[in-house]
Amino acid sequence: MKSGIGIGLIGLGTVGSGVVKLLGENAGVISRRLGAEVMLVKAADLDASRAKALKLSKDIYTKNADDVINNPDIDIVIELIGGYRPAKEFILSALKNGKPVVTANKALLAMHGEEIFSASEKYGAPVGFEASVGGGIPIIGAIKQGIAANNIQSIYGIINGTSNYILTKMTDEGREFDDVLDEAKALGYAEADPTFDVEGIDPAHKLAILANIAYGTPINFPDIYTEGISNILPEDIRYARELGFKIKLLAIAKLKDGEIEARVHPTMLPEDYLIAKVDGVFNAIYVVGDALGPAMFYGRGAGDMPTASAVVSDVIDISRDILCGKSGRTPVASFRKGNRKKLSVMPIDKVRCRYYMRFTALDHPGVLSKISGILGRHDISISSVIQHGRDAGSAVPIVVMTHGAVERNVRKALAKIDGLDVISAKTVVIRVEGEE
């Protein structure tokens, strides 16, 4: 049996630095759990100042990733540079060399996961990606192993801390989106360019990974319907509260009649739902299995040490197989290659759910009847209406909550309603989840 595991690290940014710290600070408990030492052999980064800040010796630090990938003393390669290229090339080269890989690169896996998983199978080298979804929350391992006996019926995820922080502040303090976004940037919760976070791209990447391993089917980021939170207004948050709901940027996956719903968008949730209570920068993934029932996984979805915790957990898991001379015990994508099958992703037009609609209408007699008439002709039933005060001749908000309706019908109805001469602005629509 080997006496130690050699680690090669590519990328010494926030998470990479956290991994170096964790391997050092928790070396004792890691070796006790594993029965062998985990040793950092090489760490590659183009920025030498990062290695200096971590006090890495000249024997360990290199600017060349090939010094990691081709080093015979390295058993596991950790890729933490992010992005598509050259990260993809580094991972594929390591796998071709027979070296297992651990990565936190959700964007790469969401776009090129099938190629990476196929290479893992071909070369017999596992890929660990626990850190790609939910930071330190152990959701990948839970789906692949902890609840593997279940047919997973649905997944609901708050899996972007930046957007959740913004919506929490808007809800609790009644502030505008742009104001809270500026605060999030100042606090380091949002990037200088926050597009991936606030427009739903980051959680869509993560949902692609979750749906892939939950349902055993290739799903890529372009398959997922995506909306962000930049158009959410304080008045809609206030109306949501009046109706007993909170607005969250939710990642949703469901298996229905052989098709997968996979969508990310602002969603109204009943305020007493457990996941609706997840606030600030925290993440949560709510999973429903046929045997398990509902379970929620909650924790910090980003940050150097929480994410490093997930990275090192993969290192320990793969190291156990190496030390026992085993490989491929757990399929990289949760299902054996021959048992994975292509399932279609349901177009958003076919999705059925409830809807919140806020119309901006001139305060004239018969306006509500015109709106309800068009909704009715498109098979959309109203469950409740809010209209506060009157201002004859001026535009006023009319808020409608519907029963379950098909998205295609909703879009057709709103096109008709927004064309009415009594409607003065485009209707605001937010999807609603939860029992009626």
PLY file of the C-alpha trace (Angstrom):
ply
format ascii 1.0
element vertex 436
property float x
property float y
property float z
element edge 435
property int vertex1
property int vertex2
end_header
0.00 0.00 0.00
1.21 3.51 -0.79
2.32 5.55 2.20
1.16 8.85 0.75
-0.81 10.60 -1.99
0.88 13.21 -4.17
-1.25 16.19 -5.13
-0.74 18.60 -8.03
-2.65 21.87 -8.01
-3.33 24.13 -10.99
-4.57 27.54 -9.88
-3.75 29.44 -6.70
-6.65 31.87 -6.71
-9.26 32.11 -3.97
-10.21 28.43 -3.87
-6.73 27.16 -4.73
-5.28 29.15 -1.84
-7.97 27.69 0.41
-6.97 24.17 -0.64
-3.30 24.83 0.20
-4.31 26.19 3.62
-6.68 23.30 4.34
-4.16 20.62 3.34
-1.70 22.24 5.74
-3.93 23.16 8.66
-5.92 19.90 8.68
-3.13 17.56 7.64
-3.46 15.59 10.87
-7.16 14.78 10.64
-6.90 14.12 6.89
-4.11 11.57 7.35
-5.96 9.95 10.28
-9.12 9.53 8.20
-7.21 8.30 5.15
-4.46 6.28 6.76
-1.87 8.04 4.62
-0.43 11.49 4.11
-1.70 13.84 1.41
1.24 15.87 0.13
1.23 18.91 -2.13
3.95 18.08 -4.68
3.47 20.87 -7.24
1.32 23.99 -7.54
1.09 25.92 -10.81
0.00 29.51 -11.31
1.15 32.27 -13.66
1.15 34.76 -10.77
4.20 34.11 -8.59
2.93 36.51 -5.92
0.19 34.05 -5.01
2.73 31.32 -4.27
4.79 33.81 -2.26
1.76 34.78 -0.16
1.19 31.10 0.61
4.90 30.61 1.41
5.26 27.81 -1.11
8.82 26.65 -1.67
10.58 26.86 -5.03
10.41 23.07 -5.24
6.60 23.18 -5.14
5.75 26.32 -7.13
5.83 26.39 -10.93
4.39 28.58 -13.65
3.94 25.61 -15.99
0.85 23.41 -15.65
2.65 20.64 -17.53
4.95 20.29 -14.52
1.86 19.16 -12.64
0.19 17.04 -15.30
3.33 15.10 -16.29
4.89 14.69 -12.83
5.15 10.96 -11.98
5.00 11.73 -8.24
1.52 13.27 -8.56
-1.42 10.92 -8.07
-4.28 13.46 -8.29
-4.51 16.72 -10.26
-6.69 19.55 -8.94
-7.84 22.10 -11.54
-8.98 25.43 -10.07
-8.31 28.02 -12.77
-11.90 28.10 -14.01
-13.16 28.96 -17.49
-13.20 26.78 -20.57
-9.66 27.05 -21.91
-7.03 26.02 -21.04
-8.80 24.27 -18.15
-10.41 21.72 -20.44
-7.09 20.86 -22.09
-5.39 20.49 -18.70
-8.10 18.15 -17.42
-8.13 15.99 -20.56
-4.33 15.76 -20.55
-4.30 14.67 -16.92
-6.97 12.03 -17.57
-5.07 10.76 -20.61
-2.07 10.33 -18.32
-4.25 8.20 -16.07
-4.36 10.80 -13.31
-7.65 11.41 -11.47
-8.85 15.01 -11.53
-10.70 17.15 -8.98
-12.31 20.36 -10.23
-14.70 23.10 -9.12
-15.26 24.26 -12.70
-19.05 24.33 -13.08
-19.06 26.32 -16.33
-16.75 23.81 -18.00
-18.74 20.80 -16.78
-22.03 22.42 -17.84
-20.75 22.93 -21.39
-18.26 20.07 -21.89
-19.10 17.62 -19.14
-19.90 14.72 -21.46
-16.50 14.95 -23.13
-14.77 15.00 -19.76
-16.87 12.16 -18.36
-16.19 10.07 -21.48
-12.45 10.66 -21.12
-12.67 9.64 -17.47
-14.30 6.33 -18.47
-11.90 5.77 -21.36
-8.73 6.24 -19.34
-10.00 4.80 -16.06
-9.30 7.99 -14.14
-12.11 9.41 -11.96
-13.22 13.04 -11.87
-14.39 14.62 -8.63
-16.53 17.76 -8.86
-18.24 18.15 -5.49
-17.11 21.79 -5.33
-18.80 22.68 -8.62
-22.26 23.06 -7.02
-23.09 24.66 -3.71
-19.57 25.41 -2.48
-19.07 23.29 0.62
-22.54 21.68 0.55
-22.06 17.93 -0.13
-24.85 17.66 -2.68
-22.99 15.79 -5.47
-22.00 12.97 -3.12
-25.50 12.87 -1.69
-27.06 12.36 -5.12
-24.41 9.92 -6.36
-24.32 7.82 -3.20
-26.45 8.91 -0.24
-29.80 8.85 -2.05
-28.83 6.64 -4.99
-31.71 4.24 -4.30
-34.28 6.94 -5.09
-36.05 8.06 -8.20
-35.44 11.78 -7.81
-38.70 13.54 -8.50
-37.58 17.15 -8.22
-34.73 19.47 -7.29
-35.14 23.09 -6.19
-31.97 25.06 -5.65
-30.95 28.46 -4.35
-27.45 28.07 -5.71
-26.14 31.57 -6.24
-25.21 33.55 -3.16
-24.93 36.90 -4.94
-28.49 36.90 -6.26
-29.83 35.53 -2.97
-28.08 38.31 -1.04
-29.57 40.95 -3.36
-33.11 39.57 -3.13
-32.82 39.24 0.65
-31.82 42.89 1.02
-34.54 44.02 -1.37
-37.09 42.01 0.61
-35.99 43.02 4.10
-35.16 46.67 3.41
-37.33 47.59 0.41
-34.32 48.72 -1.63
-33.82 48.87 -5.40
-31.86 46.22 -7.30
-29.08 48.57 -8.48
-28.52 49.94 -4.98
-28.10 46.49 -3.41
-25.93 45.30 -6.30
-23.49 48.15 -5.64
-23.38 47.14 -1.98
-22.77 43.49 -2.92
-19.82 44.54 -5.09
-18.36 46.65 -2.27
-18.63 43.69 0.13
-17.04 41.29 -2.35
-20.20 39.22 -2.82
-20.53 40.28 -6.48
-17.94 40.45 -9.23
-17.16 43.68 -11.06
-19.15 42.14 -13.93
-22.01 40.36 -12.12
-23.78 39.11 -15.25
-23.28 35.38 -14.58
-24.77 35.74 -11.10
-27.68 38.15 -11.53
-28.81 36.89 -14.95
-29.06 33.28 -13.83
-26.14 31.90 -15.84
-24.15 30.63 -12.85
-27.08 28.71 -11.30
-27.98 27.33 -14.74
-24.45 25.90 -15.03
-24.91 24.23 -11.65
-28.38 22.96 -12.50
-27.02 21.29 -15.64
-24.63 19.31 -13.44
-27.28 18.39 -10.87
-29.81 17.26 -13.48
-27.15 15.26 -15.31
-26.27 13.14 -12.28
-29.82 13.02 -10.88
-31.43 11.69 -14.06
-28.53 9.96 -15.84
-28.80 12.01 -19.01
-26.59 14.50 -20.85
-27.80 18.03 -20.14
-25.87 21.08 -21.24
-26.22 24.70 -20.22
-27.94 25.78 -23.50
-30.76 23.29 -22.75
-31.79 25.23 -19.64
-34.28 28.10 -19.76
-32.69 31.00 -17.90
-33.90 34.34 -16.51
-32.20 36.62 -13.99
-33.28 39.01 -11.26
-32.26 42.38 -12.72
-35.87 43.27 -13.56
-37.32 42.47 -10.13
-38.84 45.59 -8.57
-39.56 46.39 -4.90
-43.29 46.63 -5.60
-43.39 43.03 -6.80
-41.58 41.93 -3.66
-44.17 43.85 -1.59
-47.08 42.26 -3.45
-45.47 38.84 -3.04
-45.32 39.37 0.72
-48.96 40.50 0.78
-49.87 37.26 -0.98
-47.78 35.21 1.47
-44.81 34.58 -0.85
-41.11 35.40 -1.17
-39.20 35.81 -4.43
-36.08 33.70 -4.92
-33.89 32.97 -7.94
-34.64 29.28 -8.14
-33.03 26.49 -10.15
-35.65 23.82 -10.84
-35.36 20.30 -12.25
-38.24 17.83 -12.45
-38.83 14.54 -14.22
-42.30 14.42 -15.77
-43.54 11.78 -18.18
-40.07 11.01 -19.47
-39.15 14.67 -19.98
-37.02 16.88 -17.78
-37.99 20.36 -16.72
-34.78 22.34 -16.30
-35.19 26.06 -15.69
-33.74 28.97 -13.71
-35.81 32.09 -13.05
-37.20 34.32 -10.30
-39.83 32.29 -8.49
-42.46 33.05 -5.88
-42.42 30.51 -3.05
-44.80 30.30 -0.08
-43.00 32.17 2.69
-43.42 29.29 5.14
-41.50 26.88 2.88
-38.14 25.93 4.38
-36.17 26.89 1.27
-37.90 30.29 1.14
-36.28 31.05 4.51
-32.75 30.69 3.08
-31.38 34.23 3.05
-28.20 36.21 2.51
-25.29 34.54 0.75
-26.32 31.06 1.84
-27.28 28.31 -0.61
-29.73 25.43 -0.30
-30.73 22.48 -2.46
-34.10 20.87 -1.77
-34.40 17.35 -3.20
-37.48 15.15 -3.31
-36.95 11.39 -3.72
-39.67 8.78 -4.03
-38.38 6.80 -1.05
-36.68 9.55 0.94
-39.30 12.24 0.51
-38.03 15.81 0.87
-34.53 16.67 2.12
-32.72 20.00 2.17
-28.97 20.57 2.01
-27.92 23.97 3.34
-24.66 25.86 3.76
-22.21 28.33 2.33
-22.22 28.21 -1.43
-18.93 30.00 -2.03
-15.77 31.22 -0.32
-12.24 29.91 -0.09
-12.56 27.48 2.82
-16.09 26.09 2.25
-15.26 25.35 -1.40
-11.80 24.04 -0.47
-13.57 21.67 1.94
-15.47 20.15 -1.00
-12.34 19.93 -3.14
-10.36 18.12 -0.45
-13.30 15.79 0.26
-13.01 14.61 -3.35
-9.26 14.21 -2.93
-9.81 12.00 0.13
-12.49 9.94 -1.62
-10.32 9.29 -4.69
-7.28 8.63 -2.49
-9.11 5.84 -0.70
-9.59 4.05 -4.03
-5.96 4.62 -4.98
-4.75 3.21 -1.66
-6.92 0.12 -2.14
-5.89 -0.34 -5.74
-9.42 0.18 -6.97
-10.91 2.47 -9.62
-14.35 3.28 -10.97
-16.23 2.16 -7.87
-18.65 5.09 -8.26
-19.51 6.13 -11.84
-18.28 9.64 -12.54
-21.73 10.79 -13.68
-23.64 8.64 -11.13
-24.93 6.14 -13.75
-22.82 3.58 -15.61
-22.16 4.68 -19.17
-24.37 1.98 -20.70
-27.24 2.93 -18.41
-27.25 6.64 -19.20
-29.85 7.65 -21.75
-30.79 10.81 -23.57
-33.94 12.38 -22.17
-35.50 15.42 -23.78
-35.65 18.71 -21.92
-39.15 20.15 -21.81
-39.44 23.44 -23.72
-40.46 26.30 -21.48
-43.64 26.70 -23.56
-44.88 23.34 -22.24
-44.20 24.02 -18.56
-47.25 24.24 -16.33
-47.23 26.26 -13.11
-48.99 29.13 -11.38
-48.30 32.74 -12.30
-48.13 36.15 -10.67
-49.06 38.95 -13.08
-48.89 42.69 -12.43
-50.77 44.73 -15.02
-50.39 48.50 -15.34
-53.84 49.60 -16.47
-55.79 52.82 -16.84
-58.41 53.07 -14.13
-61.44 52.74 -16.42
-64.60 50.70 -15.91
-64.45 47.20 -17.35
-60.64 46.88 -17.47
-60.49 43.89 -15.14
-63.24 42.14 -17.08
-61.27 42.62 -20.32
-58.15 41.13 -18.71
-60.01 38.21 -17.13
-61.85 37.55 -20.36
-58.62 37.19 -22.35
-57.09 35.00 -19.64
-60.19 32.79 -19.62
-60.14 32.35 -23.39
-56.57 31.05 -23.04
-57.52 28.53 -20.34
-56.04 30.59 -17.50
-58.05 30.71 -14.30
-57.65 33.50 -11.72
-57.21 32.53 -8.06
-56.92 36.02 -6.53
-56.78 39.72 -7.43
-55.27 42.73 -5.66
-56.12 46.31 -6.60
-55.42 49.06 -4.08
-57.20 52.42 -4.32
-58.32 54.23 -7.43
-56.99 57.10 -9.49
-59.54 57.73 -12.21
-57.95 58.16 -15.59
-54.44 57.27 -14.37
-52.52 54.01 -14.60
-52.83 51.73 -11.56
-51.44 48.27 -10.77
-53.72 45.24 -10.93
-52.17 42.10 -9.48
-53.50 38.69 -10.48
-52.50 35.28 -9.15
-53.50 32.38 -11.40
-54.17 28.72 -10.90
-51.97 26.30 -12.83
-51.58 27.27 -16.48
-49.40 26.34 -19.46
-46.64 28.80 -20.34
-47.58 28.85 -24.02
-51.09 29.99 -23.17
-49.81 32.60 -20.75
-47.56 34.16 -23.37
-50.34 34.28 -25.95
-52.76 35.84 -23.47
-50.27 38.49 -22.34
-49.51 39.44 -25.93
-53.21 40.17 -26.35
-53.56 41.98 -23.02
-50.46 44.14 -23.51
-51.91 45.23 -26.83
-55.02 46.71 -25.20
-55.28 50.50 -25.24
-55.97 50.50 -21.48
-52.62 48.81 -20.68
-49.81 51.35 -20.34
-46.77 49.15 -19.63
-45.58 45.62 -20.27
-47.03 43.14 -17.80
-44.70 41.78 -15.13
-44.85 37.98 -14.84
-43.25 35.79 -12.16
-43.70 32.02 -12.00
-44.98 30.48 -8.77
-44.06 27.14 -7.21
-45.78 25.40 -4.32
-49.09 23.76 -3.64
-52.23 25.80 -4.29
0 1
1 2
2 3
3 4
4 5
5 6
6 7
7 8
8 9
9 10
10 11
11 12
12 13
13 14
14 15
15 16
16 17
17 18
18 19
19 20
20 21
21 22
22 23
23 24
24 25
25 26
26 27
27 28
28 29
29 30
30 31
31 32
32 33
33 34
34 35
35 36
36 37
37 38
38 39
39 40
40 41
41 42
42 43
43 44
44 45
45 46
46 47
47 48
48 49
49 50
50 51
51 52
52 53
53 54
54 55
55 56
56 57
57 58
58 59
59 60
60 61
61 62
62 63
63 64
64 65
65 66
66 67
67 68
68 69
69 70
70 71
71 72
72 73
73 74
74 75
75 76
76 77
77 78
78 79
79 80
80 81
81 82
82 83
83 84
84 85
85 86
86 87
87 88
88 89
89 90
90 91
91 92
92 93
93 94
94 95
95 96
96 97
97 98
98 99
99 100
100 101
101 102
102 103
103 104
104 105
105 106
106 107
107 108
108 109
109 110
110 111
111 112
112 113
113 114
114 115
115 116
116 117
117 118
118 119
119 120
120 121
121 122
122 123
123 124
124 125
125 126
126 127
127 128
128 129
129 130
130 131
131 132
132 133
133 134
134 135
135 136
136 137
137 138
138 139
139 140
140 141
141 142
142 143
143 144
144 145
145 146
146 147
147 148
148 149
149 150
150 151
151 152
152 153
153 154
154 155
155 156
156 157
157 158
158 159
159 160
160 161
161 162
162 163
163 164
164 165
165 166
166 167
167 168
168 169
169 170
170 171
171 172
172 173
173 174
174 175
175 176
176 177
177 178
178 179
179 180
180 181
181 182
182 183
183 184
184 185
185 186
186 187
187 188
188 189
189 190
190 191
191 192
192 193
193 194
194 195
195 196
196 197
197 198
198 199
199 200
200 201
201 202
202 203
203 204
204 205
205 206
206 207
207 208
208 209
209 210
210 211
211 212
212 213
213 214
214 215
215 216
216 217
217 218
218 219
219 220
220 221
221 222
222 223
223 224
224 225
225 226
226 227
227 228
228 229
229 230
230 231
231 232
232 233
233 234
234 235
235 236
236 237
237 238
238 239
239 240
240 241
241 242
242 243
243 244
244 245
245 246
246 247
247 248
248 249
249 250
250 251
251 252
252 253
253 254
254 255
255 256
256 257
257 258
258 259
259 260
260 261
261 262
262 263
263 264
264 265
265 266
266 267
267 268
268 269
269 270
270 271
271 272
272 273
273 274
274 275
275 276
276 277
277 278
278 279
279 280
280 281
281 282
282 283
283 284
284 285
285 286
286 287
287 288
288 289
289 290
290 291
291 292
292 293
293 294
294 295
295 296
296 297
297 298
298 299
299 300
300 301
301 302
302 303
303 304
304 305
305 306
306 307
307 308
308 309
309 310
310 311
311 312
312 313
313 314
314 315
315 316
316 317
317 318
318 319
319 320
320 321
321 322
322 323
323 324
324 325
325 326
326 327
327 328
328 329
329 330
330 331
331 332
332 333
333 334
334 335
335 336
336 337
337 338
338 339
339 340
340 341
341 342
342 343
343 344
344 345
345 346
346 347
347 348
348 349
349 350
350 351
351 352
352 353
353 354
354 355
355 356
356 357
357 358
358 359
359 360
360 361
361 362
362 363
363 364
364 365
365 366
366 367
367 368
368 369
369 370
370 371
371 372
372 373
373 374
374 375
375 376
376 377
377 378
378 379
379 380
380 381
381 382
382 383
383 384
384 385
385 386
386 387
387 388
388 389
389 390
390 391
391 392
392 393
393 394
394 395
395 396
396 397
397 398
398 399
399 400
400 401
401 402
402 403
403 404
404 405
405 406
406 407
407 408
408 409
409 410
410 411
411 412
412 413
413 414
414 415
415 416
416 417
417 418
418 419
419 420
420 421
421 422
422 423
423 424
424 425
425 426
426 427
427 428
428 429
429 430
430 431
431 432
432 433
433 434
434 435
